[in-house]
Amino acid sequence: MTAVPAGRRRGSDEPTVRQVTEDLVLVEVGGRKVLAAAVCPHRGGRLKYGRVDGDRLRITCPLHHTTFDLTSGERMSGAACAALRVVDVLPGDLGVPEQRDPTHDSYAAAPTEATAPGAAPSGGAS
């Protein structure tokens, strides 16, 4: 078993947990990167201090030892509570998603029926 206290890193293959926003933690384990809720849905335990089982892809809350599957968020054991919110499971070779600045994104709207080539404009006089 490769359970390691969160935030501790003994080797490059060991699981790690780090807080990336107030609401999210990034769990790096088993060649995957998982963005999940930063607090346990049971009693709000801070999962950055949780214990990660890299073999089973699970995280255990440090407060009451409720364990969650990191791919689905399903509660596997411990106190009855809602599932852990898992935002995304990323391949291990990707970095943490960067915060995008919408003012610098070039976005062209996809044509709709009203603006498709050859379509008559709607709402105006014909």
Sequence and secondary structure as in RCSB ss.txt:
>XXXX:A:sequence
MTAVPAGRRRGSDEPTVRQVTEDLVLVEVGGRKVLAAAVCPHRGGRLKYGRVDGDRLRITCPLHHTTFDLTSGER
MSGAACAALRVVDVLPGDLGVPEQRDPTHDSYAAAPTEATAPGAAPSGGAS
>XXXX:A:secstr
   EETT  SSTTS EEEE SSSEEEEEETTEEEEEESB TTT  BGGGSEEETTTTEEE TTT  EEETTT  E
EESS      EEEEEETTS       GGG        TTTSTT   SSS  
